[in-house]
Amino acid sequence: MISKPVTPLEESVEAPEDLKLWEVSADRDFALALHGGAGGRIAELADGRRRDFEAGLSRAYRAGEEILRSGGSALDAVCAAVEVMEDDPLFNAGRGAALTADGEAELDAAVMTGDGHAGAIAASRYARNPVRLARAVMERSEHLLLVAPPAELVAGWDLSVVTPEYFVTEARRQQLVRLQDRLVTGPRHGTVGAVARDTGGRIAAATSTGGMSNQSAGRVGDTPIIGAGTYARDGLAAISCTGHGEAFIRGVVAYDIAARIRYLGSGPAEAVTATFQNELSGRDSSGGLVCVDASGRIVVAHNSPSMFAAYPNKGKLIIHT
């Protein structure tokens, strides 16, 4: 694990003491970075599972990388990477997602491309892969955000339909019981996401989550809110976030980073650092993100105790668990 930034921050930026940041310069004609959530493993999945988490992150990264290496689009790459994590019950997205106080899974997801197109869903219960449904909203409807999309819509778009029980795992049931009995105070949130730049210079971001364990039914976090947890704009950056969703919404965190790059001329590391200082660390909120700029530079950052992440550096895949 890298313990300090690959590229030093500019002197004008005063980094928060709790911020951990890695910046990697572009060394290929495409770039990909992903996160598997901030906050670390929940107690029910902690013992002896580190290698499983590393393997899951590696599979997700390779799925996206294969598309980019063959000349595929950034959008296809980020969706493929996220879909792998949605299918892996270790991560808080898709199967194995966090449960609401009612014991149900309500899933959120969003995708955005650098040309300004976006799609998102909230409180989804029937699409096996929420990221696919978010993409379908973008590509097959006149809307941007759909809440509680019905099974008939999912089937009508030829996406895989499952029952709500498919998403519920025993580990998440146990976590919910322990939270409600106040027997544990560990991480409650987590999100998966990916950002990419393809060989054509296009960028995209995708994010998917089950939200916070024991959250109120109907609660929606930052993931499907464009500009809060997910954002992409050509010439600037693509960003996918994870953490305390309410804080990311209040700070419009993903857009704030892009705006600093656009209007202040900040580099991505400087922009991420300033946003964390002003909107997260300075407000006692935690989380993390992955970012890729128009040139392919990657920034991975978090002020939470830990964050799952995967990104390349000098020909090697770096995995944080």
C-alpha positions as CSV (number, residue, x, y, z in Angstrom):
1,M,0.0,0.0,0.0
2,I,1.3,3.5,-0.9
3,S,1.5,5.6,2.2
4,K,1.9,9.0,0.5
5,P,0.9,10.8,-2.6
6,V,2.6,9.7,-5.8
7,T,2.7,13.3,-6.8
8,P,3.0,16.0,-4.1
9,L,0.2,18.5,-3.6
10,E,0.6,22.1,-4.7
11,E,2.0,24.2,-1.8
12,S,-1.1,26.4,-1.9
13,V,-3.3,23.6,-0.7
14,E,-3.6,22.9,3.1
15,A,-4.6,19.3,3.2
16,P,-6.9,18.1,6.1
17,E,-4.9,16.1,8.6
18,D,-7.2,13.1,8.1
19,L,-7.0,13.1,4.3
20,K,-5.2,10.3,2.5
21,L,-4.6,11.0,-1.2
22,W,-2.9,9.3,-4.1
23,E,-2.3,10.9,-7.5
24,V,-1.1,8.8,-10.4
25,S,0.0,10.4,-13.7
26,A,-1.3,9.0,-17.0
27,D,1.1,6.4,-18.5
28,R,-1.3,4.8,-21.0
29,D,-3.9,6.0,-23.5
30,F,-6.7,5.0,-21.2
31,A,-7.3,5.2,-17.4
32,L,-9.5,3.4,-14.9
33,A,-10.0,3.7,-11.1
34,L,-12.6,2.2,-8.9
35,H,-13.7,2.1,-5.3
36,G,-15.6,-0.4,-3.3
37,G,-16.8,1.8,-0.5
38,A,-15.4,3.9,2.4
39,G,-15.4,2.7,6.0
40,G,-14.0,-0.8,5.6
41,R,-15.4,-4.3,6.2
42,I,-18.4,-4.7,8.4
43,A,-17.9,-7.1,11.4
44,E,-20.0,-9.8,9.8
45,L,-17.6,-9.9,6.8
46,A,-14.3,-9.0,8.5
47,D,-12.7,-12.2,9.6
48,G,-10.4,-13.8,7.1
49,R,-12.0,-12.1,4.1
50,R,-9.4,-9.6,3.1
51,R,-8.2,-11.7,0.1
52,D,-11.8,-12.1,-1.0
53,F,-12.2,-8.3,-1.1
54,E,-9.0,-7.9,-2.9
55,A,-10.0,-10.6,-5.5
56,G,-13.4,-8.8,-6.0
57,L,-11.7,-5.5,-6.6
58,S,-9.3,-7.1,-9.0
59,R,-12.1,-8.8,-11.0
60,A,-14.0,-5.5,-11.2
61,Y,-10.9,-3.7,-12.4
62,R,-10.0,-6.3,-15.0
63,A,-13.5,-6.2,-16.4
64,G,-13.3,-2.5,-17.0
65,E,-9.7,-2.6,-18.2
66,E,-10.3,-5.3,-20.8
67,I,-12.9,-3.0,-22.4
68,L,-10.6,0.0,-22.5
69,R,-7.6,-2.0,-23.7
70,S,-9.7,-3.2,-26.7
71,G,-10.7,0.4,-27.6
72,G,-14.1,0.3,-25.9
73,S,-15.9,3.3,-24.3
74,A,-15.4,4.7,-20.9
75,L,-19.1,4.2,-20.3
76,D,-18.9,0.5,-21.1
77,A,-15.8,0.2,-18.8
78,V,-17.3,1.8,-15.7
79,C,-20.5,-0.1,-16.0
80,A,-18.7,-3.4,-16.4
81,A,-16.6,-2.7,-13.3
82,V,-19.5,-1.7,-11.2
83,E,-21.6,-4.6,-12.3
84,V,-18.9,-7.1,-11.1
85,M,-19.1,-5.5,-7.7
86,E,-22.9,-5.5,-7.7
87,D,-22.8,-9.2,-8.2
88,D,-20.3,-9.8,-5.4
89,P,-22.1,-10.0,-2.0
90,L,-19.1,-8.6,-0.2
91,F,-19.8,-5.0,-1.4
92,N,-22.7,-2.7,-0.5
93,A,-24.3,-2.7,-4.0
94,G,-26.6,-5.1,-5.7
95,R,-26.6,-8.5,-3.9
96,G,-25.3,-8.1,-0.4
97,A,-26.4,-4.4,-0.1
98,A,-27.1,-2.7,3.2
99,L,-30.6,-3.1,4.5
100,T,-33.1,-0.5,5.6
101,A,-34.7,-0.4,9.1
102,D,-37.5,-2.6,7.6
103,G,-35.0,-5.2,6.5
104,E,-35.3,-4.4,2.8
105,A,-32.8,-3.5,0.1
106,E,-33.4,-0.2,-1.7
107,L,-30.7,0.3,-4.3
108,D,-29.5,3.5,-5.9
109,A,-27.2,4.0,-9.0
110,A,-26.1,6.6,-11.5
111,V,-24.1,6.9,-14.7
112,M,-22.8,10.0,-16.4
113,T,-20.8,10.6,-19.5
114,G,-18.6,13.6,-20.1
115,D,-20.8,15.0,-22.8
116,G,-23.5,15.7,-20.2
117,H,-25.8,12.6,-20.5
118,A,-26.8,11.0,-17.3
119,G,-29.2,8.4,-15.8
120,A,-30.0,7.5,-12.3
121,I,-32.4,5.3,-10.2
122,A,-33.3,5.4,-6.5
123,A,-35.0,2.8,-4.3
124,S,-34.8,0.2,-6.9
125,R,-35.8,-3.3,-5.9
126,Y,-36.2,-5.5,-9.0
127,A,-33.2,-4.8,-11.3
128,R,-30.5,-7.3,-10.6
129,N,-27.9,-4.8,-11.7
130,P,-28.9,-1.2,-10.8
131,V,-26.1,0.3,-12.8
132,R,-27.6,-1.3,-16.0
133,L,-31.0,0.2,-15.1
134,A,-29.5,3.7,-14.5
135,R,-27.8,3.4,-17.9
136,A,-31.1,2.4,-19.5
137,V,-32.8,5.5,-18.0
138,M,-30.1,7.6,-19.7
139,E,-30.3,5.8,-23.0
140,R,-33.9,4.7,-23.3
141,S,-36.0,7.3,-21.6
142,E,-36.5,11.0,-21.7
143,H,-35.8,11.2,-17.9
144,L,-32.8,11.4,-15.7
145,L,-33.9,10.0,-12.4
146,L,-36.5,7.4,-11.6
147,V,-37.6,6.5,-8.1
148,A,-38.8,2.9,-7.2
149,P,-38.8,1.7,-10.9
150,P,-41.3,-1.2,-11.2
151,A,-40.4,-4.7,-12.3
152,E,-42.4,-4.2,-15.5
153,L,-40.2,-1.4,-16.6
154,V,-37.0,-3.4,-15.9
155,A,-38.4,-6.3,-17.9
156,G,-39.5,-4.0,-20.7
157,W,-36.0,-2.8,-21.1
158,D,-34.8,-6.4,-21.3
159,L,-32.8,-6.2,-18.1
160,S,-32.5,-9.1,-15.6
161,V,-35.4,-9.0,-13.1
162,V,-35.1,-10.5,-9.6
163,T,-37.3,-10.6,-6.5
164,P,-36.4,-8.2,-3.6
165,E,-35.2,-11.2,-1.6
166,Y,-32.3,-11.8,-4.0
167,F,-30.4,-8.8,-2.6
168,V,-30.7,-9.8,1.1
169,T,-27.8,-11.8,2.6
170,E,-27.4,-13.3,6.0
171,A,-24.4,-11.1,6.8
172,R,-26.5,-8.0,6.2
173,R,-29.4,-9.4,8.3
174,Q,-27.0,-9.9,11.1
175,Q,-25.5,-6.5,10.7
176,L,-29.0,-4.9,10.9
177,V,-29.9,-6.8,14.0
178,R,-26.7,-5.8,15.7
179,L,-27.3,-2.1,14.7
180,Q,-30.8,-2.1,16.0
181,D,-29.8,-3.8,19.2
182,R,-27.0,-1.3,19.5
183,L,-24.4,-4.0,19.7
184,V,-22.2,-2.6,17.0
185,T,-21.1,0.9,16.0
186,G,-19.0,0.0,12.9
187,P,-19.4,1.2,9.3
188,R,-22.9,1.6,8.1
189,H,-22.4,3.0,4.6
190,G,-20.6,1.9,1.5
191,T,-20.8,2.4,-2.2
192,V,-19.1,1.1,-5.3
193,G,-18.1,3.2,-8.3
194,A,-15.7,3.6,-11.2
195,V,-14.3,6.4,-13.4
196,A,-12.6,6.0,-16.7
197,R,-11.0,7.7,-19.7
198,D,-11.0,5.8,-22.9
199,T,-8.6,5.8,-25.9
200,G,-10.8,8.4,-27.6
201,G,-10.5,10.8,-24.7
202,R,-14.1,10.3,-23.5
203,I,-14.7,10.1,-19.7
204,A,-17.5,8.5,-17.6
205,A,-18.5,7.8,-14.1
206,A,-20.8,5.1,-12.6
207,T,-21.8,4.6,-8.9
208,S,-24.0,2.1,-7.2
209,T,-25.1,1.5,-3.5
210,G,-27.4,0.0,-1.0
211,G,-27.2,3.1,1.1
212,M,-26.7,3.0,4.9
213,S,-27.6,0.0,7.0
214,N,-30.6,0.7,9.2
215,Q,-31.6,3.8,7.2
216,S,-35.2,4.8,7.0
217,A,-37.2,3.3,4.2
218,G,-37.2,5.8,1.3
219,R,-33.9,7.5,2.3
220,V,-31.8,8.4,-0.8
221,G,-28.2,9.3,-0.5
222,D,-25.8,11.0,-2.9
223,T,-25.1,8.2,-5.4
224,P,-28.0,9.0,-7.7
225,I,-27.8,12.8,-7.3
226,I,-25.8,14.1,-10.2
227,G,-23.2,16.5,-9.0
228,A,-23.2,15.1,-5.5
229,G,-22.0,11.5,-5.7
230,T,-21.5,11.1,-9.4
231,Y,-20.3,13.6,-12.1
232,A,-18.5,13.7,-15.4
233,R,-17.6,16.5,-17.8
234,D,-15.4,16.4,-20.8
235,G,-12.2,18.4,-20.5
236,L,-12.5,18.3,-16.7
237,A,-13.0,15.1,-14.8
238,A,-15.1,12.2,-13.8
239,I,-15.8,11.6,-10.2
240,S,-17.5,8.8,-8.2
241,C,-18.0,9.2,-4.4
242,T,-18.6,7.1,-1.3
243,G,-19.3,8.0,2.3
244,H,-21.8,10.0,4.3
245,G,-24.3,10.7,1.6
246,E,-26.0,13.7,3.2
247,A,-22.7,15.6,3.4
248,F,-21.9,14.8,-0.2
249,I,-25.3,16.2,-1.2
250,R,-25.0,19.3,0.9
251,G,-21.5,20.0,-0.5
252,V,-22.3,19.0,-4.1
253,V,-19.0,17.3,-3.7
254,A,-18.5,15.7,-7.2
255,Y,-19.4,18.9,-9.0
256,D,-17.4,21.1,-6.6
257,I,-14.2,19.2,-7.6
258,A,-15.0,19.7,-11.3
259,A,-15.8,23.3,-10.8
260,R,-12.5,24.0,-9.1
261,I,-10.7,22.4,-12.1
262,R,-12.8,24.5,-14.5
263,Y,-13.0,27.9,-12.9
264,L,-9.9,28.0,-10.7
265,G,-7.6,26.0,-13.0
266,S,-6.8,23.6,-10.1
267,G,-5.1,20.3,-10.8
268,P,-7.3,17.3,-9.8
269,A,-5.3,16.6,-6.5
270,E,-5.6,20.2,-5.5
271,A,-9.3,20.3,-6.3
272,V,-10.0,17.1,-4.4
273,T,-8.0,18.3,-1.4
274,A,-9.8,21.7,-1.3
275,T,-13.2,20.1,-1.6
276,F,-12.5,17.7,1.3
277,Q,-11.3,20.6,3.4
278,N,-14.3,22.7,2.8
279,E,-17.1,20.2,2.5
280,L,-16.2,17.1,4.4
281,S,-13.3,17.2,6.9
282,G,-14.2,20.8,7.9
283,R,-17.8,19.6,8.6
284,D,-16.9,16.4,10.5
285,S,-18.1,14.2,7.6
286,S,-16.2,11.3,6.1
287,G,-16.0,9.5,2.8
288,G,-13.9,9.0,-0.2
289,L,-13.8,9.2,-4.0
290,V,-12.0,8.3,-7.2
291,C,-11.4,10.8,-9.9
292,V,-9.9,10.8,-13.4
293,D,-9.2,14.0,-15.3
294,A,-9.2,14.7,-19.0
295,S,-5.5,13.8,-19.4
296,G,-6.0,10.4,-17.6
297,R,-4.5,11.4,-14.3
298,I,-6.1,9.5,-11.4
299,V,-6.8,10.7,-7.9
300,V,-7.9,8.4,-5.1
301,A,-8.7,10.0,-1.8
302,H,-10.6,9.4,1.5
303,N,-10.8,10.9,5.0
304,S,-12.5,7.8,6.4
305,P,-10.5,5.2,8.3
306,S,-10.2,3.1,5.2
307,M,-11.6,2.7,1.6
308,F,-11.6,-0.1,-0.9
309,A,-10.0,1.0,-4.1
310,A,-8.2,-0.3,-7.2
311,Y,-6.1,1.7,-9.7
312,P,-2.9,1.3,-11.7
313,N,0.5,2.8,-11.0
314,K,3.6,2.2,-13.1
315,G,2.2,-1.0,-14.6
316,K,1.0,-2.5,-11.4
317,L,-2.5,-2.8,-10.0
318,I,-2.7,-1.1,-6.6
319,I,-5.5,-2.4,-4.3
320,H,-6.5,-0.9,-1.0
321,T,-8.6,-2.9,1.4
